[in-house]
Amino acid sequence: MQIQKNIIIPGWNGMPITLDIFYSRETKPAPVVVYAHGFNGFKDWGNFDLIASQIAAAGFTFIKFNFSHNGTSPEQPETFVDLEAFGKNNYSIELGELNMIIDWTVSERNPFGSWIDSSQVALLGHSMGAGISILHAARDKRIAKLVTWASIATCKTPWGSWPEEKMERWKKTGVEHYHNSRTGQDMPLGYQLYEDYARHSGELDIVKAMASLSIPVLLCHGTKDPAVPVAEAYRLQEALPGALLFLVESDHVFGRRHPAISDQLPEPMHAVLIKTISFLQEDMR
């Protein structure tokens, strides 16, 4: 297994995207899987290297990355040290950067291109990153398969359940804060996040994008997910009845924690990973 960590490529407005690539010298070229993390997440959350290694060992080249405005930095890819960038993030930025990642993945600029079969590109996303992946797959003919873990069905993270009073205050002050219970930080959210959604609501319609897909799709979700209720998964499958739905009795992160407390995946995450690999391997050339 070959692993290259923290490669830097330019993202939105030149902000750095930090990415990792996992590949096997014995599998060349291989189908590629690109992973998009969720809100308040990053590419290494919960020992994701373990997941990446297992997918790569199953015959794939695996790429995971940090969105440029997720609050981390290239020097500290697992710590929210750039709250200014975090406050300027929005769905359009992440959608644009996922396209940049795919462009880089299949281009001659990618020094690892010889280990990638550009005709077999799959997307894997978690939570908000899964929603972004659905939106991107609907507009990019290069995507051959899609897997979502605990996907959102609307681009309203994290304000979807906020009361009107809080929304008005957000508009008036220009910033609200989301409390990260893990780190204890109050993460700033610029009102531009909502304005971006309002301005591009048609382009950011996840259910509509889902209904337009003609590629194989696997939806994985925890039945006890407190962050994104399992009803969201049913809503997505209703939009695309041909999508496979895989449910496990677990939470939003399938039992994982950060930092990881074990070098073994929790049982729900292991089940989701095995199902994901099996799905990705189907009809693989």
N, C-alpha and C positions, 0 to 999 in steps of 0.2 A: 504494500500500500504506500503510495506517494501522497504526501500532504504538504501543501504550500499555504502558509497562514499570512493573513493581513497584507495582501496585495492591494495597492492603491490605484484606483482609476478615477477620473473626474466624473462628478455627478452634476446635479442641478446647480447652475450658476457657478460651476467650478468647484463646488464643495466636494470633499473627498468621499468616495465610496470605498469601504474596506471589505475585501472579500477573501474567502478561502476556497481552495479547490482540492478535491480528493479524487485520485484516479489510480488505476492499476496499470503497470507497464505491460502486463500480459493481455490486457483488453484494449485494442487500439485499431480503429477508433471505436468509441463506445457511445451509446445513447447518453444524453446529458439530462440531469435533473437540476433545476434551479429552485432554490428555496427562498421564500420571502417571509421574514419574521412579522410578528404582530405589534400592536400598540404597546408601548412600554416594554418592548422586547429588543433583542439583538441576536446576532447570528450564533453566539456561543451560549445562549441562555440554557441552563439546565444540562450542561455537558452535552451540547448538541454534536460535538465531535464524535461521540459514540454512535449517534444515529447516522451521521454522515458516513462514517467508516463502514457501517453495516450495509448501507445502500450502495456504496461504491464497491464493496466486496461482492455484491450480488450482480455485478456486471455493468455498472454505470460510472460515468464521471459525475461528480456531485459538486455543485457550487452553492455556497451560502454567503450572504453579504449583509452589511449594515446599511440601511438607508442613510443618506448623508445627513438628514435632519432628525435622526432618532435620539439625539442627545449624547451619544458617545463620541469618541475621537479616535483617530488611528493609533494614537499613543495609549489610549485607555479604552479599548473596544468593548469592555464589559461594565463600564461605569458611566453614569449620566453626568458628564462634566461640562457639557455645552448646552445649558438650558436655554440660551438665546436661540440657538438653532432649533431646539425642540419646539419652542413657542412659535416658530415660523413654518412648521411643517404643515402639510395638507395633503389631501388625496391626490390632487393633480400632480404634485411633486413626486409622490411615490409611484404613481402610474407612469410618469415620464421616466423615472429612474429604472423601473423594471424593464422598460423598453431599451434603455441604455445598456443594461446588463445583458439582455438577450443579444443586442447588436454586438457587444464586445465578445460574448461567448462564441458566436459563430463567425467572427471576423478574423482577418489576418493579423490584427493587432494582439490577439490572444496568443501568448507564447506557448500555451498548452493546447492549441487548436488541433494538433495531430492526434490527441486523445479524445476528440469530440466528433461524433457523427451529427452534423448539423441538420440532417433530415429527421432526426429523432430527438426533439426537444420537449421535455415535460416540465410542467410547473407544479410546485408543491408550496402551499402557503398555509400559515396558521393565523386564525382569527382575522384581524384587519388585513394582514398580508394575504390571507386566502381570498378575501373580497377583492383586493387589488389584482390578484392572480386571475380571478374569474373575469374581471373587466378587461384585463390585458388579453386573455385567451380569446375573447370574443372579437378582438380587432387584429390579431396577429396570426396569419395563416401558418407561421412557422411552428406553432405549438401543436404537438401531436397528442398529448395527454395532459390531464389536469387532476391533481389530488388536493383536496382541501381538508384541513384539520380545524374543527371548531370554527367554521367560517361565519362571519357576519353576513346578513342579507341586505343590510342598508348601510350607506356611508354616513352614519351618525354617531360614530365613536369619537369621544365618550359622552357627547351631550344629549343623546337620544332620549334619556329619561329625566333630563333636567326640568324643573318647574319653570313656568313662564317668568316668574320673578327673577330667577337666576339668569335666564336668557336675556332679559332686559338689562340686567346689571352688566352682563358680559358685553353687550352692545355698547353700553354707555362708557364703560371703563376701558374697553378694548382688550382686556385680558382677564381670564379666569384661571384657577389653579386646580389641578387634579392631584390628589394625594396618592403617592406611591407608598403603599403600606409596607412593602419590602424594604425600601431604602430610607423611608421616613421623609422623602423630599416632596415638596409641593411643586409640581411640574407646571410651568406656565403654558397656557393655550391662548394664542392670539385669536381675536374675533375673526381674523382673516380665514381661519379654518372653516367657520360656518359660511362666510361670504363665498369662499371657493366652492363649497357644496351648492349653495343657492345659485351661483352663476353657472355651474356645470352639472346641475342635477340630472339632466337627460343623459349625459355621458357617464355619470356615476351611478346609474341605475343597475345594481347588481342582479336583481331578479330578471330584468329584461335581458341583460347580457347572458345570463345563465340559459334562458330560453332559446337564445340564438345559437348556442353551441352545437356542433355536429361531431365533436371528438369524444372519445371515452372519458368519463368523469367519475371519480370516486369521492364521495362525501363521507368523512369520518367525524363523529361527534360523540361527546360524553352525555349520557342521559341525566347526569347531575351537574351539568355545567351552570354555575351561578352567574357567569359573566355574559355568555351568549347562550340563551336557552335553546334546548334541542329543537324547539319549534322552528327555529331559523333553518335548521337542516331540512326539516319536512317542507318548509316553504320553498327552499331551493330545489328539492327533488320534485315538487309539484310543478315547478317551472320547466324542468327537464326530466320527464318521467323515466327516460332511459338511463339516468345517472344511478350508479350503485350507492346505496346507503349502508354504512357500517357503523353500528352503535355499540358503545361499551359503557358499562356502568362506572362512570368516572367524572372527573371535573374538567375544567377548561384546558388544563395542560396535561391531562391523562396521567395524573399522579406524580409528575416530575416536580422538582423544586430547584431553586437557584440560591446559593450554590448547591450543586448536586451532593447528596449525602452518600452515594454509593456508585460504584462503577458498573452496576447492573441497572437496566431499565425497569421501572415499575411494571407490573403485569399489564395494566391497561395500555401503557405506551408500547410495550412489547407487542401486544396483540394488534394495535394500530399499525405498527411498523411492519409486521409480517404481512398484514393485509395490503399495505401500501406497496411493498416489494413485489408481492404476487401480482397485483394489478399492473404495475409498471412492466413486469416481465412478459405479460401476455402479448403475443404477436410480435415480440421483440426480434428483430432480425440479427 
